[in-house]
Amino acid sequence: MPFAVIDGINARYEVVGSGPPLLMFSPGGFDGTLEKWATAGVYAKTRMLEHLRQQFSCIVFDRRETGQSGGRVERVTWAHYAAQGRGLLDHLNIKRAHLMGGCMGCCPVAAFGVAYPESALSMILYWPVGGAKYRINGQLRFARHLSYVQQHSLAEVVALATSTGKSFGDDPRCGPWASVIRHERAFAESYVKQDVEQYKQFVTGMGRVLMDRDTAPGAEPEDLLRLEIPALVVPGRDSSHATSAARYLEECLPRSEYWDVLPEGQTEQTTPARVLQFLDGVNARTG
């Protein structure tokens, strides 16, 4: 599977199918690997990728700090994740693409639309994360990692991440760079040598900017209100994907379509067809 170097960080990616380009920001929270499009929850249930690849060149990738992609210790924001997607399009010599995000992947799609509107043909926001419970649980995850660092050491974070094989989402003690620690020896060696106080500042800031509101994070509402990018919002309905977050995006995006179907009705027969209907309509209007 190929890799691209984007802003000095390796990104594992794959292009499947053929047709107009569709850049897909993975679901899976802080374990946003490209495989999640075929294996995780509602995405496996609807076989979304299998349907989309029949008409589109689907660009799937491991988000930075997940899977086999690399990372860098810094205060990572939604803009960093969006920049990875834009860098991948540049690597593939693609000027404009449709965008699709699942779960936490909706946040960088929103950030991408704000930062690079000229590169976005459309946005599909599939089960956007958000809601008060999502914020509370997300901030608690960062707090648990900081507590573990305070009580132990960065060396013990490396030992834990290596021994358990778990992601930040599965075991917050392992921290946001757990997967990079496991598969990049040089990164793990430099990780334990960094200044602990500065590291804690990075993690504190990262948790604050990523989990900063009780609705859908990713971009400021004033910026979303200015976007003229066609968007389709598909709602979730649980503690991580509040329906209110999906409604918020519908409200803020001037050219949004809201698919008012609860998760129980989102099947393989209904959901890919609705997404493809939206994309076909955008392609027809843009020529």
JOCOR-V681440 format. One record per residue. N is the residue number from 1. RES is the residue in one small letter. OMEGA is omega as a letter, one per 20 degrees, with the letter a starting at -180 (999 if undefined). BURIAL is b if it has 9 or more other C-alpha atoms within 8 Angstrom, else e. Layout:
N,RES,OMEGA,BURIAL
N,RES,OMEGA,BURIAL
This chain:
1,m,a,e
2,p,r,e
3,f,r,e
4,a,r,b
5,v,a,e
6,i,a,b
7,d,r,e
8,g,a,e
9,i,r,b
10,n,r,b
11,a,r,b
12,r,a,b
13,y,r,b
14,e,r,b
15,v,a,e
16,v,a,b
17,g,r,b
18,s,a,b
19,g,r,e
20,p,a,b
21,p,r,b
22,l,a,b
23,l,a,b
24,m,r,b
25,f,a,b
26,s,r,b
27,p,r,b
28,g,r,b
29,g,a,b
30,f,r,b
31,d,a,b
32,g,r,b
33,t,a,b
34,l,r,b
35,e,a,e
36,k,r,b
37,w,a,b
38,a,a,b
39,t,a,e
40,a,r,b
41,g,a,e
42,v,a,e
43,y,r,b
44,a,a,b
45,k,a,e
46,t,a,b
47,r,a,b
48,m,a,b
49,l,a,b
50,e,r,e
51,h,a,b
52,l,a,b
53,r,r,b
54,q,a,e
55,q,a,b
56,f,r,b
57,s,a,b
58,c,a,b
59,i,a,b
60,v,a,b
61,f,r,b
62,d,r,b
63,r,r,b
64,r,a,b
65,e,r,b
66,t,r,b
67,g,r,b
68,q,r,b
69,s,r,b
70,g,a,b
71,g,r,b
72,r,r,e
73,v,r,b
74,e,r,e
75,r,a,e
76,v,r,b
77,t,r,b
78,w,r,b
79,a,r,b
80,h,r,e
81,y,r,b
82,a,a,b
83,a,r,b
84,q,r,b
85,g,r,b
86,r,r,b
87,g,r,b
88,l,r,b
89,l,r,b
90,d,r,b
91,h,a,e
92,l,r,e
93,n,r,e
94,i,a,b
95,k,a,e
96,r,a,b
97,a,r,b
98,h,r,b
99,l,r,b
100,m,r,b
101,g,r,b
102,g,r,b
103,c,r,b
104,m,r,b
105,g,r,b
106,c,a,b
107,c,r,b
108,p,r,b
109,v,r,b
110,a,r,b
111,a,r,b
112,f,a,b
113,g,r,b
114,v,a,b
115,a,a,e
116,y,a,b
117,p,a,b
118,e,a,e
119,s,a,b
120,a,r,b
121,l,r,b
122,s,r,b
123,m,r,b
124,i,a,b
125,l,a,b
126,y,a,b
127,w,r,b
128,p,r,b
129,v,r,b
130,g,a,b
131,g,a,b
132,a,a,b
133,k,r,b
134,y,r,b
135,r,a,b
136,i,a,e
137,n,r,e
138,g,r,b
139,q,r,b
140,l,r,e
141,r,r,b
142,f,r,b
143,a,r,b
144,r,r,b
145,h,r,b
146,l,r,b
147,s,r,e
148,y,r,b
149,v,a,b
150,q,a,e
151,q,a,e
152,h,r,e
153,s,r,b
154,l,r,b
155,a,r,e
156,e,r,e
157,v,r,b
158,v,a,b
159,a,a,e
160,l,a,b
161,a,a,b
162,t,a,b
163,s,a,e
164,t,a,e
165,g,a,e
166,k,r,b
167,s,r,b
168,f,r,b
169,g,a,b
170,d,a,e
171,d,a,b
172,p,a,b
173,r,a,b
174,c,r,b
175,g,a,b
176,p,a,b
177,w,a,b
178,a,a,b
179,s,r,b
180,v,r,b
181,i,a,b
182,r,a,b
183,h,r,e
184,e,a,b
185,r,a,e
186,a,r,e
187,f,a,b
188,a,r,b
189,e,r,e
190,s,a,e
191,y,a,b
192,v,a,b
193,k,a,e
194,q,r,e
195,d,a,e
196,v,a,e
197,e,r,e
198,q,r,e
199,y,a,b
200,k,r,b
201,q,r,e
202,f,a,b
203,v,r,b
204,t,r,b
205,g,r,b
206,m,r,b
207,g,a,b
208,r,a,b
209,v,r,e
210,l,a,b
211,m,a,b
212,d,a,b
213,r,a,b
214,d,r,b
215,t,a,b
216,a,r,b
217,p,r,b
218,g,a,b
219,a,r,b
220,e,a,e
221,p,a,e
222,e,r,e
223,d,r,b
224,l,a,b
225,l,a,b
226,r,a,e
227,l,r,b
228,e,a,e
229,i,r,b
230,p,a,b
231,a,r,b
232,l,a,b
233,v,r,b
234,v,a,b
235,p,r,b
236,g,r,b
237,r,r,b
238,d,a,e
239,s,r,e
240,s,a,b
241,h,a,b
242,a,r,b
243,t,r,b
244,s,r,b
245,a,r,b
246,a,r,b
247,r,r,b
248,y,r,b
249,l,r,b
250,e,a,b
251,e,a,e
252,c,a,b
253,l,a,b
254,p,a,b
255,r,a,b
256,s,r,b
257,e,a,b
258,y,r,b
259,w,a,e
260,d,r,e
261,v,r,b
262,l,a,b
263,p,a,e
264,e,a,e
265,g,a,e
266,q,a,b
267,t,r,b
268,e,a,b
269,q,a,e
270,t,a,b
271,t,r,b
272,p,r,b
273,a,r,e
274,r,r,e
275,v,r,b
276,l,r,b
277,q,r,e
278,f,a,b
279,l,r,b
280,d,r,e
281,g,r,e
282,v,a,b
283,n,r,e
284,a,a,e
285,r,a,e
286,t,r,e
287,g,999,e
